[in-house]
């Protein structure tokens, strides 16, 4: 349940080859065995892209790929981090002097986000040092939330090493805030599903307050993830944070036009709530109030009746100071229409009509078009991959994750899964005689996995 702490499962390591191997590598690295292990899964968002930070519900599921960390608490106040992947360098730091580098995000900085979040929540003056060995099976920079899974796993590790307990909801909220140390203005979907996921079911994740509702996916279809092999790192690019700011500015202009206290309004969901109207009515208001042409900072100031100095100091974040134009109409239109698609997706899953798969597939197609045209978070490779998936027999396909690279998720009739995989492999991964790394987790079917938990050796 959401209110519980993540489970601590006793396991026989001889029955868990991956844990056994990690233990052996840990002993080889640190000279002593780990005391416990923690895992946090990645996720695929089935529908609801770029709307969590606007206050709207999303519909993800955890995947089986995860971040796994072997841990030994130590007496020294030093954290030593190592990775089974030799391309990620070892790192160590004092637990009393956590420095997170935003300018060049490296793997250990995400661990430090989770560590710092727990330390600050409990006000730990003398936190426990740790030796940690990490093993990850989520393809990095693929839009499957490898970075958030690492933040969540680090938070869980720090919690247990320091003998503290929190509910899954509290952990998700702390890890959402702490990932912002690295400069990502995320909305909380990734961390929430990482902790609140349950095997066999997707989740409708709602915010303020955070809650998760089971969404039983229809039988007869399998979800397949395909990696475009174009990497995108949210913390290392401005695309993501610009979209967050465009949604915030659209919130301000819509609020001002309707006589609301626009200075207090931060999210597009707030406008709908204050006005007490439907999502369809909000789309009409967007058409009435905002224009499709980009807004200059000068026009935004004129609309709000403020100076450029006030815009920069009170509204724009530090990394947005040099951005001169913002697309508000397109971003708001995407958010309100995508929020409606999420609710419709949940309704179809709940009611399970005879044509449920076709209806869900259509929603996924509409979502991708909106991401491509209104939110502009796709890329040529993702668009091509979506087309290939649809031509290969998918009922619906769309980008998943932040976009600008990463993965697509497709809904495929289960009885057509094998020919689908074969066709996509041939059409995308073996294109132009260039073989992309299909064997490296680039194309796989997945089912809803379980959330974060701790393993202890039985």
N, C-alpha and C positions, 0 to 999 in steps of 0.2 A: 504493500500500500504506500501511497505518496507520503504519508506522515511518518513512516518508519525510517530508521537509519538503513543505509545499504547493508545487505546481508553479509555475514562472515561465514563462509562455507568451509567445513573441514574437507580436505581432499587427500586421496592417496596419490602421491606423485607418480608412482609407477603406472597409474592409469591415465596420467596426463602428460604425454610426451613433451608438449611445449613447455610446461612448467618444470619438468624434470631437466630439460636442456637448459632452461634459464637458470635454474639452481646451480647446475654444474658450471656455467659461464660465470655466475656470480662468485662462486667459491674461487674460481681461477683468478678473477679480477681482484676481489677484496680479501681473500684468505679465510673467510668465515661464511657460513650459510645464511641466507635471508631468513628473517623472522616471519614475514608474511608477504603476500602478493596482492596487488590491486589491479582491477581492470575497468576501463571505461570504453564503451562502444562508440564507433562513428555512427552517422545517421544518413538516411536519404530522405529528402523532403518530397513527398508525393505531390503536394500542391500547396501553394501559399508562399510565393517567393518575395522576399524583400518587404514583408508586411509586419513581421514580428516587432521591429523597432518603431512601427507606427501604431502599435497597440492592438493589432488584430491577431486572431487565432490562426494557427498553422497546423499542417497535418503531416508530420514526419513519422518515420519508424526507425528504430535502431537497427543497424546491420550487424552481421556476425563479426566483421572485421573490427579490431579494437586496438587500444593501447594497453599494454600489460607491463607492470613495474614490480620488480622484486626489491624488497626493502629490508634494511637492517638499521634500526635506530642505534645511534652511538652516543657516547658520553661527550665527545668533543662537539662544539657548536659549529660544525662544518657540514655542509651538504656536498657530497661527491656524486656527480651524475655521470653515468656511462650509458652507451647505447650499443645494442647488438649489431647495428648497422655501422660499419667502420667509417662511413662517409660523414657521420655525425661525431664531432670531436668531444672528448671528455671535458668536463667542466666542474669546478669546485668554487664554493664561496662561503663566507661566514653567514650563518642564519640571522645574524644581527645587523647585516649590512647588505640588504637585497637591493641591487641596482638592475633595473630592467631597461635595456636599450631599445628604444622605439625606432631608431633610424635604420637599423639593419637587423630585422627580427631573425633570431637563430633559435634552434630547437629548444635550447635550455631556458630561453626567456619565457616560453610558454609554461614550463614547469614552475619557474619562479613566480609567475602570475598566481597560480593556484596556491603555492606556498605562502605568498605574501597575503593573499585574501584571507586564509584561515588564521594566520598570525594576527592580522589586524582585527578580525572579528572578535577573537578572544583576548586581544591585548596581551599576547604572550611576550613576556620580557626575556625569558630564557628558554626559547624553543629548543626542542630536541634536534640534534644533528642526525644526519642520515646518510647511509650509503645506498644508492639506487641504481639499478640496471634496468633499462627500458627496452622493450621489444614492441614494435608496431607493425600491424598488418594492414592499416588503412593507407591507400596510396596518397602520398603527400601532395598538397596543393591541387586536389582533385575535386573540391567541392563536397567532400564527404565528411567534413568536420574533423580532420585529424588534429588540428591545432586545439580546438575546443575540447576534444576528448583528452588531450594531454593536460590541459588546464584542469579538467575535472578529475582526472586520475591523480594529478599532483595534489589537488585539494583533499581528496580522499586519503591519500598516503599521509599527508601532514596531519590530518585529523586523527587518524589511528595512531600514528607514531607519538603524538602528544597526549594520548589517552582521553580525547574529547569525543563527544557525540553530537550529531545534528540530524535533523530529518532530511529526507531526499529533497524536499522543496527548499529548505534553508540552504542546503549545499548548492543546489542549482542557482539560487539567487545570488549567493556569494561568488560563485565561479563566473556568473554572467558579469557582475561588477568588476571582478578582478581581472578578467581578460581585457578590460579597457585600459589597464596599465600599459599594454603594448600598443595602444592607439586604435583598436578596433571598436567602433561604436555599435556593437551588436545588440540585438533585441532580446536574446535569451532562449531562442528555440533550441540551439545546439546543446546547450548545457542542460536544459530541461529534459529533453528526450534522452540524453545520456544517463541521467539519474532516474527518470520516471518510467522508462521503457519496461514493458513486460513481454515475455516471449509469446509469439503468436498473435499479437495485435498491434496495429498502428495506433496512434494517439492524436486526438484533437487537443492541442496545447493552447490554453487561454491564459491571458496575463491580467495582472492587477485585479484580484489576486491570482497567483499562479495555480493552475489546476489542469489535470489531464484526464481525458475521457476516452475509454476504449472505442476504437473504430474497427469493427470486424470487416476485413477486406473480403470481397466476393470470391467464391470458389470458381475454379475454371480459368483463372489467370495467374500468371507469375510476373513479378517485377524484376526487370533486368537492368543492371547498371552498366553503362558503356563509357569508358574514359576517353575524352577527345585527345588526351595526351598533350593538351595545352595547359601549362601550369598557371595558376592564379593564386597569389598570396594576398589575402584581404589586408593584412597589416602593412604590406609593402607597396600598396598602390593607393592612389587617391580616389579611384572610381567609386569604391564602396562608400567612403565617408562623404563624398560629394552628394551621392544619392540620399544619404541620411539627412544632410543639410537641406537639400532641395525639398524633401518632404516636410521638414520643419518650417521652412520659409512658406511653403504652400499652406501649411496650417495657420501661420500668422495672417496671411493675406485673406484666406477664407474666413477666419474668425473676425478680422477687422470689418470685412464687407457685411457681416451679419450682426454687427454691434456687440460682439462678445469681448471679453477681457483678453485680447489677443496676446498681451505680454505674458500671461500665465499659461498660454496654450502651447504645448510642445509636440503633440502627436495628432495625426489626422483622425484617429479614433476619438480623440477628445472633442473635436468639432461635431462629429455625428452625435455623440452622447449629449452634448450641451444643447444641440438643436432638436434632439429627440426625433430624428427622421430616419428613414430606411437608407440602405446603401444605394439603392436605385435613385432615391431623391438626392443623395450626396453627389452622384454622377451628374445629375441635372444642374446642381449648384456649381459644380466645377465648370461646366459648359458656360454658365451665365457669368461667372466671376473671373475666371482665368483665361488668358489667351494663349494659343499654341506657340507663338513666337517666344524665344528666350527672353527672360527678364534681365536687364542690367542691374547692377547694384544701385545705380541712381534711381531707376524706376521703382525698385523695391522700397527704397527710402521714401520716395514720393507717396507711394501707396500707403505706407505705414505712418507717414508724417514724422519721420525721424531723420537725424543727420547720418552721414556716412560713418562718422566716428562712433555714433551709438550703435549702428548696425554691426560694425566690426568688433566693438568692445562688449556688447551685450548679447549678440545673437550668433555671429559667426565664430566657429571654433578657431583655435590658433592655426591649424593647418589649412584653413579655408580663406585666409586673409587675402591671398593673391588671386582667388577665383573671381572673374569679373561678370560672368553670365550664368544663369540658372534656368533650367527647364522645369517649370512648376506644374503647368497644365498636364503634361504627359505623365509626370510621376504620380500626381494625385489620381489621375484617371486609372492608371495601373493599379494603385493600391486599393481603391474602392471596388474595382471590378474583380480583382484577385481575391479580396476578402469575401465577396459574394460567392465566388467559385468554390472556396474552401467549405463554406456552409452547405452549398449544394452537393458537394462531394460527400460530405458526412451524411447528409439526408438520403442520398441514393444508397450508400452503404447500409444505412439503417433500415430503409424500406425494402431494399433488394428486389426491385421490379425485374421482370423477365429480361429486359434490355439494359440491365445495370452496367454491363461492361462497355457497351457502346456509348452510353451516357457519360460514364467516367472518362472514357477515352476522348470524347469530344471536349470535356472540360480541360483535360491535359493539353490538348492541341491549342485551345484558346489561350491557356496560360502561357504557352511558349510564344505564341504570336505577340501577346501583350509584353512579355519580357523582352522580346526582340525589338518591337516597334515603339512601345511606350516607355519602357524602362531602359532600353538600350544596354542590356547587360548580357547579351549573347555575343557570339563571334562567328566568323564564317565556318570554322570547323564544327562548332556546336550545331549550327543550322544544317550543315551537310549531314552530320551524324543523325539528327532528328529525322531528316528526310529519308535517309537510308533505313533507319529503324522502322519507319512507317511503311516504306516500300517492301521491307522484309517480313511484314506480317504483324507488326505491333498495332494494337487497337488505339493506343495513345502514346505519345512520347513528348518529352519536354526537357529543357535544361533543369538541373537541380543544384542547389547551393548558390553561392554568390553570383556565379556566371563568369563571363569574360574568359572562359576556359573551364576546365574541370569536366564534369560528367553530365550525361543524360540519364533519365530514368524512363523506362518504357514498360507498358502493360501488355503482356503477350499471352495469347491463349496457351494454356499449359500443354495442350496436345500438339502445339506447333513450335514448342520451345527449341528443340534441337535444330530443325531447319532454319529457324530465326537466327540462332547463334552462328551457324555455319555461314549464312548469307551476310550477316553484319561483319564477321571476320574477314570474309573475302572482299567485300565492297569498301570497307573503311581501313582495316588494319593491314591489308596486303595491297593497298592501292599503289599505283605507279611503280610497282616492283619494290617498294620500300616496306619492309616488314616492321611494324610497330610492335611494342612489347605486349602482345596479347597474353602471353603466359604470366605476365607480371600483374595479375589482378586488374587487367584492363576491361574485361568483359565477363560478367558473371551474374547469374540469377541469385536473388537473395530473398529471405523471408524475415518477418519481424523478429528481432533478437531481444535478449534481456538487457536490463540496465546495469549500471555500475555495481560492483561488489568486491568483497575482499575474500581471498583464499588463505587458509592456514593449513599447514601440513598436519594431517591426522596422525 
